[in-house]
Amino acid sequence: MKMVFLNYYVGIDDEVKEILEALGIRTYTRFPEVEGRLSHGEPREKTHVWPGSNSTMLVVVEEGVADSLVRKVEELNAAAFGEGIDAYVLDVSRSVVAAA
């Protein structure tokens, strides 16, 4: 299992959710407003000097799905002018999920 940590400007939330839907990813955790600076661009700190905010999403999936997700992020980043996604892939050594 892998966890893909996505960090992006809140304005592209719909595009991120479309990627998840296209890959059949239904489970995620989203932090709708976080402050910080992505690898590209200006800080977003919800102030008059640095307005706006980012979103963070955590997605735990099988390794092959994580690879597909990262490829989709790379495609979006190549097409996005000025806005993109920072993605980090981490190993998940153990997980417990809610019962159906």
Backbone as a printed PyTorch tensor [residue, N CA C, xyz], in Angstrom:
tensor([[[  0.8400,  -1.1850,   0.0000],
         [  0.0000,   0.0000,   0.0000],
         [  0.8830,   1.2460,   0.0000]],

        [[  0.3520,   2.2790,  -0.6310],
         [  1.0350,   3.5670,  -0.6980],
         [  0.0790,   4.6800,  -0.2870]],

        [[  0.6300,   5.7140,   0.3050],
         [ -0.1410,   6.9240,   0.5530],
         [  0.4090,   8.0000,  -0.3750]],

        [[ -0.4790,   8.5950,  -1.1510],
         [ -0.1000,   9.7110,  -2.0020],
         [ -0.5950,  10.9730,  -1.3090]],

        [[  0.3390,  11.8390,  -0.9830],
         [  0.0800,  13.1100,  -0.3030],
         [  0.0450,  14.1660,  -1.3920]],

        [[ -1.1080,  14.7840,  -1.5840],
         [ -1.2760,  15.8060,  -2.6140],
         [ -1.4400,  17.1630,  -1.9510]],

        [[ -0.7480,  18.1570,  -2.4480],
         [ -0.8510,  19.5210,  -1.9490],
         [ -1.0330,  20.4240,  -3.1580]],

        [[ -2.0940,  21.2660,  -3.1370],
         [ -2.4350,  22.0480,  -4.3300],
         [ -3.2770,  23.2500,  -3.9580]],

        [[ -3.3500,  24.2160,  -4.8580],
         [ -4.1780,  25.4120,  -4.6830],
         [ -5.6520,  25.0090,  -4.6790]],

        [[ -6.4240,  25.5750,  -3.7660],
         [ -7.8340,  25.2100,  -3.6340],
         [ -8.6160,  25.3990,  -4.9370]],

        [[ -8.1650,  26.2810,  -5.7860],
         [ -8.8670,  26.5570,  -7.0330],
         [ -8.8810,  25.4140,  -8.0280]],

        [[ -8.0350,  24.3940,  -7.8330],
         [ -8.0550,  23.2600,  -8.7630],
         [ -8.6090,  21.9970,  -8.0890]],

        [[ -9.3840,  22.1810,  -7.0390],
         [ -9.9540,  21.0380,  -6.3250],
         [-10.8100,  20.1590,  -7.2360]],

        [[-11.5910,  20.7640,  -8.1170],
         [-12.4290,  19.9740,  -9.0240],
         [-11.5780,  19.0930,  -9.9400]],

        [[-10.4730,  19.6370, -10.4360],
         [ -9.5950,  18.8550, -11.3050],
         [ -8.9880,  17.6730, -10.5540]],

        [[ -8.6130,  17.8960,  -9.3090],
         [ -8.0530,  16.8160,  -8.5000],
         [ -9.0940,  15.7210,  -8.2860]],

        [[-10.3060,  16.1120,  -7.9490],
         [-11.3720,  15.1260,  -7.7380],
         [-11.7080,  14.3830,  -9.0290]],

        [[-11.6120,  15.0460, -10.1720],
         [-11.8360,  14.3840, -11.4570],
         [-10.7800,  13.3100, -11.7170]],

        [[ -9.5460,  13.5870, -11.3360],
         [ -8.4870,  12.5900, -11.4830],
         [ -8.7980,  11.3670, -10.6340]],

        [[ -9.1880,  11.5960,  -9.3780],
         [ -9.5190,  10.4790,  -8.5000],
         [-10.6620,   9.6560,  -9.0790]],

        [[-11.6900,  10.3350,  -9.5480],
         [-12.8470,   9.6430, -10.1220],
         [-12.4450,   8.8280, -11.3490]],

        [[-11.6260,   9.4030, -12.2180],
         [-11.1910,   8.6960, -13.4250],
         [-10.4150,   7.4220, -13.0940]],

        [[ -9.7210,   7.4220, -11.9540],
         [ -8.9360,   6.2500, -11.5420],
         [ -9.7340,   5.3140, -10.6350]],

        [[-10.9840,   5.6640, -10.3520],
         [-11.8140,   4.8200,  -9.4990],
         [-11.4650,   4.8960,  -8.0260]],

        [[-10.7980,   5.9730,  -7.6330],
         [-10.4240,   6.1690,  -6.2290],
         [-11.5890,   6.8430,  -5.5200]],

        [[-12.1540,   6.1370,  -4.5470],
         [-13.3270,   6.6560,  -3.8480],
         [-13.0260,   7.0920,  -2.4210]],

        [[-11.8980,   6.6720,  -1.8760],
         [-11.5880,   6.9600,  -0.4850],
         [-10.3930,   7.9120,  -0.4090]],

        [[-10.5770,   8.9930,   0.3300],
         [ -9.4960,   9.9650,   0.5260],
         [ -9.8100,  10.7840,   1.7670]],

        [[ -8.8090,  11.4790,   2.2560],
         [ -8.9860,  12.4570,   3.3210],
         [ -8.5150,  13.7920,   2.7810]],

        [[ -9.3580,  14.8100,   2.9120],
         [ -9.0270,  16.1270,   2.3730],
         [ -9.0470,  17.1610,   3.4940]],

        [[ -7.9890,  17.9430,   3.5330],
         [ -7.9150,  19.1020,   4.4200],
         [ -8.1730,  20.3050,   3.5170]],

        [[ -9.3690,  20.8980,   3.5810],
         [ -9.7700,  21.8840,   2.5720],
         [ -8.9680,  23.1810,   2.5630]],

        [[ -8.4480,  23.6080,   3.6960],
         [ -7.6980,  24.8650,   3.7150],
         [ -6.4670,  24.7210,   4.5870]],

        [[ -5.3160,  24.7090,   3.9350],
         [ -4.0480,  24.6950,   4.6540],
         [ -3.2180,  25.8660,   4.1410]],

        [[ -2.3490,  26.3450,   4.9830],
         [ -1.4740,  27.4510,   4.6100],
         [ -0.1050,  26.9040,   4.2550]],

        [[  0.5630,  27.5880,   3.3500],
         [  1.9130,  27.1680,   3.0090],
         [  2.2860,  27.5950,   1.6140]],

        [[  3.3830,  27.0370,   1.1790],
         [  3.9170,  27.3680,  -0.1320],
         [  4.2450,  26.0750,  -0.8570]],

        [[  3.7070,  25.9390,  -2.0570],
         [  4.0290,  24.7800,  -2.8770],
         [  5.4230,  24.9540,  -3.4650]],

        [[  5.9010,  23.9470,  -4.1510],
         [  7.2410,  24.0230,  -4.7250],
         [  7.3470,  25.1160,  -5.7880]],

        [[  6.2100,  25.5370,  -6.3330],
         [  6.1870,  26.5720,  -7.3530],
         [  5.1310,  27.6010,  -6.9690]],

        [[  5.4600,  28.8510,  -7.0070],
         [  4.4730,  29.8880,  -6.7200],
         [  4.7300,  30.6070,  -5.4150]],

        [[  3.7880,  31.4490,  -5.0810],
         [  3.8850,  32.2800,  -3.8910],
         [  3.2190,  31.5890,  -2.7020]],

        [[  3.5550,  32.0140,  -1.4760],
         [  2.8870,  31.4540,  -0.3040],
         [  1.3880,  31.7650,  -0.3340]],

        [[  0.6290,  30.8980,   0.2780],
         [ -0.8130,  31.1250,   0.4740],
         [ -1.0670,  30.9750,   1.9620]],

        [[ -1.3080,  32.1270,   2.6110],
         [ -1.4160,  32.1380,   4.0720],
         [ -2.6800,  32.8380,   4.5580]],

        [[ -3.6560,  33.0230,   3.6810],
         [ -4.9410,  33.6470,   4.0350],
         [ -4.7600,  35.0060,   4.7070]],

        [[ -3.8200,  35.8060,   4.2010],
         [ -3.5990,  37.1540,   4.7120],
         [ -3.7040,  38.1370,   3.5490]],

        [[ -3.7140,  39.4300,   3.8590],
         [ -3.7690,  40.4090,   2.7770],
         [ -2.4600,  40.4300,   1.9750]],

        [[ -1.3740,  40.0410,   2.5920],
         [ -0.0890,  39.9880,   1.8840],
         [  0.0120,  38.7130,   1.0400]],

        [[ -0.3690,  37.5810,   1.6000],
         [ -0.3180,  36.2930,   0.9130],
         [ -1.7150,  35.6680,   0.9370]],

        [[ -2.6210,  36.1450,   0.0680],
         [ -4.0040,  35.6560,   0.0950],
         [ -4.1280,  34.2200,  -0.4170]],

        [[ -5.2870,  33.6470,  -0.1660],
         [ -5.5870,  32.3110,  -0.6590],
         [ -5.1080,  31.2220,   0.2770]],

        [[ -5.4060,  30.0110,  -0.0990],
         [ -4.9730,  28.8530,   0.6790],
         [ -4.7930,  27.6690,  -0.2580]],

        [[ -4.2200,  26.6320,   0.2680],
         [ -4.0390,  25.3750,  -0.4530],
         [ -4.9600,  24.3270,   0.1480]],

        [[ -5.0590,  23.2090,  -0.5120],
         [ -5.7340,  22.0320,   0.0270],
         [ -4.7340,  20.8970,   0.0590]],

        [[ -4.9410,  19.9830,   0.9860],
         [ -4.1220,  18.7880,   1.0750],
         [ -5.0450,  17.5830,   1.0330]],

        [[ -4.6270,  16.5600,   0.3080],
         [ -5.4120,  15.3500,   0.2220],
         [ -4.4900,  14.1550,   0.4410]],

        [[ -4.9620,  13.2130,   1.2400],
         [ -4.2370,  11.9680,   1.4840],
         [ -5.0360,  10.8380,   0.8500]],

        [[ -4.3640,  10.0420,   0.0250],
         [ -5.0250,   8.9530,  -0.6830],
         [ -4.2060,   7.6870,  -0.4480]],

        [[ -4.8200,   6.6550,   0.1300],
         [ -4.1370,   5.3770,   0.3550],
         [ -4.6720,   4.3710,  -0.6460]],

        [[ -3.7640,   3.8400,  -1.4770],
         [ -4.1440,   2.9470,  -2.5650],
         [ -3.0550,   1.8920,  -2.7780]],

        [[ -3.3640,   0.9180,  -3.6090],
         [ -2.3630,  -0.0700,  -4.0050],
         [ -1.2780,   0.6050,  -4.8370]],

        [[ -0.1080,  -0.0080,  -4.8930],
         [  1.0460,   0.6060,  -5.5450],
         [  0.7770,   0.9730,  -7.0090]],

        [[  0.1320,   0.0860,  -7.7550],
         [ -0.1520,   0.3760,  -9.1640],
         [ -1.0630,   1.5760,  -9.3450]],

        [[ -2.0370,   1.7170,  -8.4610],
         [ -2.9440,   2.8680,  -8.5200],
         [ -2.1860,   4.1430,  -8.1600]],

        [[ -1.2910,   4.0470,  -7.1860],
         [ -0.4710,   5.2100,  -6.8120],
         [  0.3640,   5.6670,  -8.0050]],

        [[  0.9350,   4.7140,  -8.7330],
         [  1.7210,   5.0670,  -9.9220],
         [  0.8510,   5.7750, -10.9570]],

        [[ -0.3640,   5.2660, -11.1700],
         [ -1.2830,   5.8950, -12.1290],
         [ -1.6610,   7.2960, -11.6730]],

        [[ -1.8940,   7.4660, -10.3770],
         [ -2.2480,   8.7730,  -9.8340],
         [ -1.1140,   9.7740, -10.0470]],

        [[  0.0970,   9.3540,  -9.7800],
         [  1.2480,  10.2540,  -9.9660],
         [  1.4080,  10.6210, -11.4360]],

        [[  1.1760,   9.6700, -12.3420],
         [  1.2460,   9.9900, -13.7770],
         [  0.1960,  11.0380, -14.1510]],

        [[ -1.0180,  10.9080, -13.6060],
         [ -2.0710,  11.9020, -13.8800],
         [ -1.6880,  13.2710, -13.3180]],

        [[ -1.0620,  13.2870, -12.1550],
         [ -0.5910,  14.5490, -11.5750],
         [  0.4650,  15.1720, -12.4860]],

        [[  1.3740,  14.3530, -12.9880],
         [  2.3960,  14.8640, -13.9070],
         [  1.7550,  15.4530, -15.1630]],

        [[  0.7190,  14.7950, -15.6900],
         [  0.0210,  15.3060, -16.8700],
         [ -0.6570,  16.6440, -16.5660]],

        [[ -1.3280,  16.7310, -15.4190],
         [ -1.9700,  17.9860, -15.0480],
         [ -0.9340,  19.0880, -14.8810]],

        [[  0.1770,  18.7730, -14.2230],
         [  1.2240,  19.7710, -14.0060],
         [  1.8080,  20.2620, -15.3270]],

        [[  1.9350,  19.3740, -16.3090],
         [  2.4820,  19.7740, -17.6040],
         [  1.5350,  20.7140, -18.3420]],

        [[  0.2210,  20.5540, -18.1020],
         [ -0.7730,  21.3690, -18.7980],
         [ -1.1830,  22.6100, -18.0120]],

        [[ -0.9160,  22.6280, -16.7220],
         [ -1.3730,  23.7340, -15.8690],
         [ -0.3640,  24.8650, -15.9090]],

        [[ -0.8550,  26.0490, -16.1930],
         [  0.0170,  27.2160, -16.1970],
         [ -0.0860,  27.9140, -14.8540]],

        [[  0.9630,  27.8340, -14.0660],
         [  1.0150,  28.5500, -12.8000],
         [  0.4000,  27.8300, -11.6270]],

        [[ -0.4190,  26.8070, -11.8700],
         [ -1.0220,  26.0470, -10.7740],
         [ -0.7500,  24.5670, -11.0220]],

        [[ -0.3620,  23.8990, -10.0100],
         [ -0.1030,  22.4800, -10.1440],
         [ -0.2300,  21.7960,  -8.8040]],

        [[  0.2310,  20.5730,  -8.7610],
         [  0.1060,  19.7410,  -7.5750],
         [  1.4850,  19.2520,  -7.1680]],

        [[  1.7950,  19.3640,  -5.8900],
         [  2.9490,  18.6730,  -5.3390],
         [  2.4410,  17.3280,  -4.8410]],

        [[  3.0910,  16.2470,  -5.2390],
         [  2.6630,  14.9050,  -4.8310],
         [  3.8490,  14.1620,  -4.2370]],

        [[  3.5970,  13.4740,  -3.1470],
         [  4.6170,  12.6820,  -2.4590],
         [  4.0360,  11.2990,  -2.2130]],

        [[  4.8210,  10.2740,  -2.4640],
         [  4.3650,   8.8970,  -2.2810],
         [  5.1140,   8.3010,  -1.0970]],

        [[  4.3460,   7.7870,  -0.1310],
         [  4.9220,   7.2020,   1.0750],
         [  4.4570,   5.7580,   1.2190]],

        [[  5.2870,   4.9350,   1.8300],
         [  4.9030,   3.5570,   2.1330],
         [  3.9340,   3.5250,   3.3030]],

        [[  2.9500,   2.6510,   3.2150],
         [  2.0100,   2.4030,   4.3200],
         [  2.3290,   1.0010,   4.8300]],

        [[  2.8460,   0.9120,   6.0260],
         [  3.2580,  -0.3850,   6.5560],
         [  2.0960,  -1.1740,   7.1530]],

        [[  1.0470,  -0.4730,   7.5490],
         [ -0.0970,  -1.1410,   8.1480],
         [ -1.3070,  -0.2270,   8.0750]],

        [[ -2.4750,  -0.8020,   7.9260],
         [ -3.6850,   0.0060,   7.9240],
         [ -4.8360,  -0.7790,   8.5330]],

        [[ -5.7750,  -0.0610,   9.0800],
         [ -7.0160,  -0.6130,   9.5910],
         [ -8.1170,   0.2390,   8.9990]],

        [[ -9.1170,  -0.3910,   8.4210],
         [-10.1910,   0.3690,   7.7870],
         [-11.5160,   0.0750,   8.4660]],

        [[-12.4400,   0.9900,   8.3320],
         [-13.7570,   0.8370,   8.9300],
         [-14.4770,  -0.3560,   8.2980]],

        [[-15.2540,  -1.0470,   9.0860],
         [-16.0230,  -2.1900,   8.5970],
         [-17.1740,  -1.6980,   7.7210]],

        [[-17.5070,  -2.4840,   6.7430],
         [-18.5970,  -2.1250,   5.8170],
         [-19.9460,  -2.2960,   6.4760]]])
